[in-house]
């Protein structure tokens, strides 16, 4: 549903985090960095491209109960204050009565690099991701690229296409949070047009150590109610900053997303 490099682009090295298998990881996924361009605000817009072998898929940031969410470790980077990820709308897959969110064929993941100061940005670290076909396995890619403000740009059209494929923003979402025995139950009301006969919702908390149950979704015309239980590591009710929640409704190649919700 969504989709060699300029001098600044660097190929990434793949390695299995599980015991060695007969199939070469490079046969399942090829990963490289698209250098992008220098933004007017001083940030760098680049992208990580994941090209998947036929029949293989990888996962969205919150893929569902059966997926492996990607993670990043960037401690070796230089002049990098933060990396913001701009996820394109994932595809919704269903298998054996379970659903997951991910990408087939190709994922172009725009990455906005915010420097600490002027000069080159050195991106150095790893990306851990899962790829699946008949079996699933974790892969680790080593990221290594130096992006120079005055250097050549590359792959702007592909990156802009992925940026345009992000979820549509929803404003004025309302929500309530109520304590349960081991955490909090969050219920969100938002206006979202119908996305076909099969649509799912995801509530995300910024602290990934907080377990979030698979969301229940109920629709009445152009409005949906989304509900999940959130359980922290100590399994106790806790304060939820509702402005930090992300609520996404996905179906039929489209998605709508609320960044935060207000009390109702």
C-alpha positions in Angstrom: 0.0 0.0 0.0 2.9 2.3 0.6 5.9 1.7 -1.0 21.6 2.8 -5.6 21.8 5.6 -3.3 23.4 9.1 -3.5 26.8 9.5 -1.8 25.3 10.3 1.6 23.2 7.2 1.6 24.7 4.1 3.4 23.7 0.5 3.1 22.9 -1.1 6.4 24.3 -4.4 7.6 21.8 -7.1 8.6 22.4 -9.7 11.2 20.1 -12.2 12.9 19.6 -11.9 16.6 18.5 -15.5 16.7 20.8 -18.5 15.9 22.0 -18.6 12.3 19.6 -19.9 9.7 20.1 -21.4 6.3 18.5 -18.3 4.6 20.6 -15.2 4.3 18.9 -12.2 6.1 19.7 -10.1 3.0 17.3 -12.4 1.1 14.4 -11.3 3.3 15.0 -7.5 3.6 17.4 -5.0 2.2 17.7 -1.8 4.2 19.3 1.5 3.4 19.2 5.2 4.2 17.8 7.8 1.8 19.7 11.0 2.4 16.8 13.4 1.8 17.3 17.1 2.2 18.1 19.9 4.6 15.0 21.6 6.0 14.5 25.4 6.4 14.3 24.9 10.2 17.8 23.3 10.3 16.5 19.8 10.6 17.3 17.0 8.2 14.6 15.0 6.5 15.9 11.6 5.5 14.4 8.1 5.4 15.0 4.5 6.2 14.0 2.2 3.3 13.1 -1.4 3.9 12.8 -3.5 0.7 11.2 -6.8 1.4 11.4 -10.1 -0.5 8.2 -11.3 -2.1 5.8 -12.7 0.5 7.6 -11.1 3.4 6.3 -8.3 5.6 7.5 -6.1 8.5 5.6 -4.2 11.1 4.2 -0.8 12.1 5.2 0.9 15.3 2.3 -0.7 17.3 1.6 -3.8 15.2 -1.0 -5.7 17.3 -0.7 -8.8 19.4 1.3 -10.9 16.9 3.7 -8.3 15.6 7.3 -7.3 16.4 7.5 -3.5 16.8 10.7 -1.9 15.5 13.1 -0.3 18.0 16.1 2.0 17.5 19.4 2.5 19.5 21.3 5.6 18.4 23.8 6.1 21.2 26.7 6.2 18.7 25.3 9.2 16.8 26.9 12.6 16.8 25.3 16.0 16.7 21.8 14.4 17.0 19.5 15.7 19.7 16.5 13.6 18.5 15.1 11.5 15.7 11.3 11.8 14.9 9.7 9.1 13.0 6.9 9.9 10.5 5.1 6.6 10.0 3.1 6.0 6.7 -0.3 4.4 7.1 0.2 0.7 7.6 -1.8 -2.1 5.9 -4.2 -4.1 8.0 -3.7 -7.9 7.7 -5.8 -10.7 9.2 -4.7 -14.3 9.7 -6.0 -17.1 11.8 -8.5 -14.8 13.5 -5.9 -12.3 14.5 -4.9 -9.0 12.9 -1.7 -7.1 12.6 -0.5 -3.8 11.1 2.5 -3.7 8.8 4.0 -3.3 5.3 4.6 -5.6 2.4 7.0 -5.0 -0.5 8.6 -1.8 0.7 8.5 0.6 3.6 9.9 4.1 3.3 10.0 5.5 6.8 10.8 9.3 6.9 13.1 10.2 9.8 13.4 13.8 10.9 16.8 14.4 12.4 17.1 17.3 14.9 20.7 18.3 15.4 22.2 19.6 18.6 24.0 22.4 16.6 25.4 23.3 13.2 27.4 20.9 11.0 27.1 17.3 9.9 24.8 14.8 11.6 26.4 11.4 12.2 23.7 8.7 12.4 25.1 5.7 14.1 23.3 2.8 15.9 21.0 -0.1 15.2 17.4 -0.8 14.1 15.8 -4.0 15.3 12.8 -5.2 13.4 10.8 -8.3 12.7 10.1 -9.8 9.3 7.6 -12.6 8.6 6.5 -14.9 5.9 5.7 -18.5 7.0 7.9 -17.8 10.0 8.8 -14.6 11.9 12.3 -13.7 12.9 14.1 -10.7 14.4 16.7 -8.8 12.3 19.1 -6.1 13.3 20.4 -3.4 10.9 23.4 -1.3 11.7 22.8 2.4 10.8 25.8 4.4 9.7 25.5 7.6 7.7 26.9 11.1 7.7 24.5 13.7 6.5 26.0 17.1 5.5 23.9 20.3 5.4 25.5 21.4 2.1 25.8 17.9 0.6 23.7 16.4 -2.2 20.1 15.6 -1.6 18.4 12.3 -2.7 15.1 10.5 -3.0 13.0 13.6 -2.2 10.0 12.4 -4.2 9.9 9.0 -2.5 10.2 10.6 1.0 7.6 13.3 0.2 5.2 10.5 -1.0 5.6 8.7 2.3 5.1 11.9 4.3 1.9 12.5 2.4 0.7 9.0 3.3 0.6 9.7 7.1 -2.7 9.3 9.0 -5.1 12.2 8.8 -5.2 14.3 12.0 -8.3 14.3 14.2 -9.0 17.2 16.5 -11.4 17.5 19.4 -11.1 13.9 20.5 -12.5 13.5 24.0 -11.7 10.8 26.6 -12.1 9.6 30.1 -9.8 7.5 32.3 -11.1 5.4 35.2 -9.1 3.2 37.6 -9.2 -0.6 37.4 -7.6 -3.1 39.7 -4.3 -3.1 37.9 -4.2 0.1 36.0 -6.5 2.5 34.1 -9.2 2.1 31.5 -9.2 4.8 28.8 -12.2 5.4 26.6 -11.9 7.8 23.7 -14.7 9.4 21.5 -13.7 10.8 18.1 -15.1 11.6 14.7 -13.8 9.3 12.0 -15.4 8.5 8.7 -16.2 4.8 8.0 -13.1 3.0 6.8 -14.8 -0.1 5.4 -16.2 -3.3 6.9 -13.0 -4.1 8.9 -11.4 -1.4 10.9 -9.2 -1.5 14.0 -8.0 1.1 16.6 -4.9 1.5 18.6 -4.2 3.5 21.8 -0.6 4.3 22.5 1.0 5.5 25.7 4.4 7.3 25.4 5.9 5.0 28.1 6.4 1.7 26.2 6.7 -0.2 29.5 3.0 0.4 30.0 1.0 -2.6 28.6 -2.0 -1.5 26.5 -4.7 -4.0 25.7 -6.0 -4.6 22.2 -8.6 -1.8 21.7 -12.3 -2.3 21.5 -13.9 -0.2 18.8 -17.6 0.7 18.6 -19.0 2.8 15.7 -22.1 4.9 15.5 -22.2 6.6 12.1 -19.3 8.9 11.7 -18.2 8.6 15.4 -16.2 5.9 17.1 -15.5 5.0 20.7 -12.2 3.3 21.4 -11.4 1.6 24.7 -8.2 0.0 26.1 -6.8 -1.0 29.5 -3.4 0.4 30.4 -1.4 -1.5 33.0 2.0 -0.1 34.3 4.8 -2.3 35.6 3.6 -2.1 39.2 0.0 -3.1 38.2 -1.6 -0.2 40.0 -3.8 2.7 39.0 -1.7 5.7 37.8 -2.0 9.2 36.5 -2.5 9.5 32.7 -1.6 12.7 30.9 -4.3 12.4 28.2 -2.5 15.0 26.0 0.3 12.4 25.5 -1.9 9.6 24.3 -2.1 8.7 20.6 -5.3 7.2 19.2 -5.3 5.8 15.7 -8.2 4.2 13.7 -7.1 2.2 10.6 -8.9 0.4 7.8 -9.0 0.0 4.0 -5.7 1.7 3.5 -6.6 4.8 5.4 -6.0 6.0 9.0 -7.1 8.8 11.2 -5.1 9.8 14.3 -5.6 12.0 17.4 -2.6 13.3 19.2 -4.1 13.6 22.7 -7.6 14.0 23.9 -9.5 16.2 26.4 -11.7 15.2 29.3 -15.4 14.6 28.7 
